[in-house]
Amino acid sequence: MSAPSDNMPIAAAVPRGKPLLLRHLPYFVGAAIAVALAATMRFDGYILNILMEATTFAIAVFGLSVVLGLCGQINLAQAAFFGLGAYAVGLGTADYHLSYWLCLVGGCIVALLAGALLGMSTLRLGGHYLAMVTISFQQIVTLVMINTIWLTHGPDGVSNIGRPALFQSAQSYLAFCVAMLALVGYIVWHLSDTRLGRAMRAVRDNELAAGVVGIDVFRTKVSAFALSAVLGGLAGGLFAGGFAYVSPDQFSFAESVVFLTMSLLGGVASPIGSAIGTGLLILIPEWLRFLKSVPGLYLAIYGLSVILIIRYMPDGIWGFFNFATERWRSATKTKAAAATLQLKPATVGGDIVLDVKGLSKYFGGLKAVDGVDIAVRRGGVHALIGPNGSGKTTTLNVLSGLYKATSGKILLDGTDITNMPPHQRTAAGLGRTFQNIRLFRSMTALENVEIGAERPGNPLIGAGGDDALTERAMEALTFVGLGARANELISSFSYGHQRLIEIARALAANPTLLLLDEPAAGLNSSEKLELHELLKRIAGQGLTILIIDHDMTLVSEAAQHITVLNFGRRIADGESMAVLRHPDVVSAYLGTE
Ligand SMILES: Nc1ncnc2c1ncn2[C@@H]1O[C@H](COP(=O)(O)OP(=O)(O)OP(=O)(O)O)[C@@H](O)[C@H]1O
């Protein structure tokens, strides 16, 4: 690993000195100029329509940058949510003569509810299943718009849609839409640095690890989906007021694909990318209009341009340029000293921190874990060993809630956690690392560890906010010797250092019990020595560790107590040296002469 020692005097930290609004002042100045230009420049009707379309579409595409870019969930029904907002304003103002504002808010609420319901019923599905469900929802909404003629006027659409009294002229309404775009853009841009935004990014990068560090994965996904839907609804409401006419063909599946293409083209991970993609997909057809005289040529060139951009810039145009400047920006972040990490594990229960009774996990007919008892004493290191396939990782997965136990009971510090989902177990004080490292790869080391520190119930963070979070994460990174590299992306760290970051992420959460799944796997001998030193320092602060490892030197030196599994059953348990000399262990695990 060769990590710098934990005595390194300096550690990098994100500057949070200036108040947020002051730091973002240039954004608001730029937005104010854009609104002023939209309100005062003289546009002809054609340009005004293009600008109105680009502005409202961009808000809907911002929704995709939340659900797809931040949270990694596909949504092929954004045009349906856009349509719900548009019809709420259209029908409300034209047929029922309601206030525009009431209809706009109503449309957002309808889209929000539809998004939340759709999300709640489908987000346990992943990947292509989710895509199919969103397509079906999109088709249902389109069919309702076409066929419920008594309500929607069917294919004829809704005309004479009203605008607010304050923005009656097309120009002033455009300025209002630009202001809304700037506001929504700011919220979406800032979202990724909030607790919810970090949770979304963690879910996108590694759903399993996100659950284990304390994030409620399902709730995070539903929130992202609902937020995306509400932005779709808002955009649709603004669009209806801008064009005074809506019809079902404007909100079809094809439009959802256009929204998706806009977000992918510009760079789905950022609202700036979404705005670039929207602008380009609206402008390219206008620029290529002169080609329409040759049948097919226009569409061929349009399609080819989009394919080329996506092929050579898979993260979109903004993602491409952003990546180029990322390393430079992380290198220029300011540095601040970090205090020494304090581990203050809770001590609610008695002498036994983890009490596992009769734990079983069957995969069909295979008894991977079969009636295992483990009692982990408070303080010190307890090892769980056994030959390959003996059930060690399965035991850890059942303990951390990734697998549901077939039978048995798990008590953590006196609390029964047997039926809790992973994030609740983390909140109860369980921390873990993985055999195959599971870090959030699009984030820096510091961001990864901040997410760990953020675990619900971490008494060391409390209401301390972002500064306390950063401080805690810096302390944990410095503790494992990587404080000076806090702002580097995960991809720039060696395998051994990534293991240390995973341990720092777990430590930042101040767990009651730390589960380490083969932390020495893939490390060379000097890295193993450093790991051993680290384990000693962790145990020295009173944190209890349950470790799985195949390295018998590490296990015998670090652990005071060992439990041995073979074919899913416990074959020995007790003080380390006695267990390692036990004849059953020698024959089953270490082999006989
Ligand atoms: N998700 C799963 N579905 C079916 N069988 C599984 C699953 N996970 C593990 N197993 C099986 O359960 C048994 C125990 O596997 P496990 O990974 O827990 O062993 P282990 O002791 O951790 O092994 P290793 O030291 O090689 O990591 C093995 O036979 C494995 O094939």
The ligand as an SDF file (V2000), in Angstrom:
LIG
                    3D

 31 33  0  0  0  0  0  0  0  0999 V2000
  -25.7400  -16.2170   -4.1530 N   0  0  0  0  0  0  0  0  0  0  0  0
  -25.4560  -17.5310   -4.0960 C   0  0  0  0  0  0  0  0  0  0  0  0
  -26.2290  -18.4250   -4.7100 N   0  0  0  0  0  0  0  0  0  0  0  0
  -25.9410  -19.7590   -4.6470 C   0  0  0  0  0  0  0  0  0  0  0  0
  -24.8990  -20.2580   -3.9850 N   0  0  0  0  0  0  0  0  0  0  0  0
  -24.1010  -19.3990   -3.3420 C   0  0  0  0  0  0  0  0  0  0  0  0
  -24.3200  -17.9910   -3.3590 C   0  0  0  0  0  0  0  0  0  0  0  0
  -23.3500  -17.3860   -2.6250 N   0  0  0  0  0  0  0  0  0  0  0  0
  -22.5410  -18.3730   -2.1810 C   0  0  0  0  0  0  0  0  0  0  0  0
  -22.9900  -19.5700   -2.6070 N   0  0  0  0  0  0  0  0  0  0  0  0
  -22.4060  -20.8650   -2.3020 C   0  0  0  0  0  0  0  0  0  0  0  0
  -22.3420  -20.9690   -0.8940 O   0  0  0  0  0  0  0  0  0  0  0  0
  -21.1620  -21.6380   -0.4980 C   0  0  0  0  0  0  0  0  0  0  0  0
  -20.3740  -20.7700    0.4680 C   0  0  0  0  0  0  0  0  0  0  0  0
  -19.8320  -19.6560   -0.2860 O   0  0  0  0  0  0  0  0  0  0  0  0
  -19.0520  -18.4560    0.4260 P   0  0  0  0  0  0  0  0  0  0  0  0
  -18.7120  -17.4780   -0.6340 O   0  0  0  0  0  0  0  0  0  0  0  0
  -19.8360  -17.9770    1.5660 O   0  0  0  0  0  0  0  0  0  0  0  0
  -17.7520  -19.1980    0.9440 O   0  0  0  0  0  0  0  0  0  0  0  0
  -16.4360  -18.5440    1.5270 P   0  0  0  0  0  0  0  0  0  0  0  0
  -16.0950  -19.3410    2.7120 O   0  0  0  0  0  0  0  0  0  0  0  0
  -16.5900  -17.1040    1.7220 O   0  0  0  0  0  0  0  0  0  0  0  0
  -15.4180  -18.8490    0.3480 O   0  0  0  0  0  0  0  0  0  0  0  0
  -14.1420  -17.9880   -0.1230 P   0  0  0  0  0  0  0  0  0  0  0  0
  -13.1340  -18.1320    0.9510 O   0  0  0  0  0  0  0  0  0  0  0  0
  -13.7220  -18.6770   -1.3790 O   0  0  0  0  0  0  0  0  0  0  0  0
  -14.5910  -16.5880   -0.3470 O   0  0  0  0  0  0  0  0  0  0  0  0
  -20.3800  -21.9610   -1.7690 C   0  0  0  0  0  0  0  0  0  0  0  0
  -20.6630  -23.3070   -2.1400 O   0  0  0  0  0  0  0  0  0  0  0  0
  -20.9700  -20.9850   -2.7700 C   0  0  0  0  0  0  0  0  0  0  0  0
  -20.8990  -21.5400   -4.0750 O   0  0  0  0  0  0  0  0  0  0  0  0
  1  2  1  0
  2  3  1  0
  2  7  2  0
  3  4  2  0
  4  5  1  0
  5  6  2  0
  6  7  1  0
  6 10  1  0
  7  8  1  0
  8  9  2  0
  9 10  1  0
 10 11  1  0
 11 12  1  0
 11 30  1  0
 12 13  1  0
 13 14  1  0
 13 28  1  0
 14 15  1  0
 15 16  1  0
 16 17  2  0
 16 18  1  0
 16 19  1  0
 19 20  1  0
 20 21  2  0
 20 22  1  0
 20 23  1  0
 23 24  1  0
 24 25  2  0
 24 26  1  0
 24 27  1  0
 28 29  1  0
 28 30  1  0
 30 31  1  0
M  END
$$$$
